[in-house]
């Protein structure tokens, strides 16, 4: 696989190193100046931990994790897609297109947070498209897609627009089909996203606040002249 042959990007290598240091007792935002939101290095703890437990190199483990996450997201998107009675694109071409977008499109940026975000957004956008046509999707599939997009937003919160796109699509469908807009507000998956976001903020509050804003955001402002909310959004 090409990702195994190419050198690991500095951003990815840095987050893996931060994850390893945190496993060995370092306190992120105190012992390590890390300007990314906490989930950025939390996400890299599992491959580092597995590497230390098995003695395998961390790079192939991390690549495997990215591939598994991408494949799971594509599979979920296709499972939702199959619920559509008359899709614009047959299932097989849709699967190929989704796979190329999630795995091949990142190219040399394989393993970056943006790839996790892209994979997490695919099934959410498919879910919104299918639901905007009035197609029923099982709650389990909807909540799984909500969890994936919640992870994407937690990695870089300015992607909250993907979640906010829900009311827009429902509003358009409501106008086209003469269905009441209030139906949208009874959709559990939509509210699951801010619910998961609240749990994440509670975890950040317990483990990384106020050090994240005091150390990282302050340093970011000093060198890049960006405000604290710009840092908190994942830039």
FENNOR-V231158 format. One record per backbone hydrogen bond with DSSP energy under -0.5 kcal/mol. CO is the residue of the C=O (numbers start at 1). NH is the residue of the N-H. Records with the same first field share a line. If there is no record, write none. Layout:
BEGIN
CO = NH  NH
END
This chain:
BEGIN
1 = 4  5
2 = 5  6
9 = 13
10 = 14
11 = 15
12 = 16
13 = 17
14 = 18
15 = 19
16 = 20
17 = 21
18 = 22
19 = 23
20 = 24
21 = 24  26
22 = 25
26 = 28
27 = 30  31  32
32 = 29  34
37 = 40  41
38 = 41  42
39 = 43
41 = 44
42 = 45  46
44 = 48
45 = 49
46 = 50
47 = 51
48 = 52
49 = 53
50 = 54
51 = 55
57 = 61
58 = 62
59 = 63
60 = 64
61 = 65
62 = 66
63 = 67
64 = 68
65 = 69
66 = 70
67 = 71
68 = 72
69 = 73
70 = 74
71 = 75
72 = 76
73 = 77
74 = 78
75 = 79
76 = 80
77 = 81
78 = 82
80 = 83
81 = 84
83 = 85
84 = 87
90 = 94
91 = 95
92 = 96
93 = 97
94 = 98
95 = 99
96 = 100
97 = 101
98 = 102
99 = 103  104
100 = 104  105
104 = 107
106 = 109
107 = 110
109 = 112
112 = 115  116
113 = 117
114 = 118
115 = 119
116 = 120
117 = 121
118 = 122
119 = 123
120 = 124
121 = 125
122 = 126
123 = 127
124 = 128
125 = 129
126 = 130
127 = 131
128 = 132
129 = 133
130 = 133  135
131 = 134
138 = 142
139 = 143
140 = 144
141 = 145
142 = 146
143 = 147
144 = 148
145 = 149
146 = 150
147 = 151
148 = 152
149 = 153
150 = 154
151 = 155
152 = 156
156 = 159
157 = 160
158 = 161
159 = 162
160 = 163  164
161 = 165
163 = 166
164 = 168
165 = 169
166 = 170
167 = 171
168 = 172
169 = 173
170 = 174
171 = 175
172 = 176
173 = 177
174 = 178  179
180 = 183
181 = 184  185
182 = 185
183 = 186
184 = 187
186 = 188
187 = 190  191
188 = 192
189 = 193
190 = 193  194
191 = 195
192 = 196
193 = 197
194 = 198
195 = 199
196 = 200
197 = 201
198 = 202
199 = 203
200 = 204
201 = 205
202 = 206
203 = 207
204 = 208  209
208 = 212
210 = 214
211 = 215  216
212 = 216  217
213 = 218
215 = 219
216 = 220
217 = 221
218 = 222
219 = 223
220 = 224
221 = 225
227 = 230  231
228 = 232
229 = 233
230 = 235
231 = 234
233 = 158
END
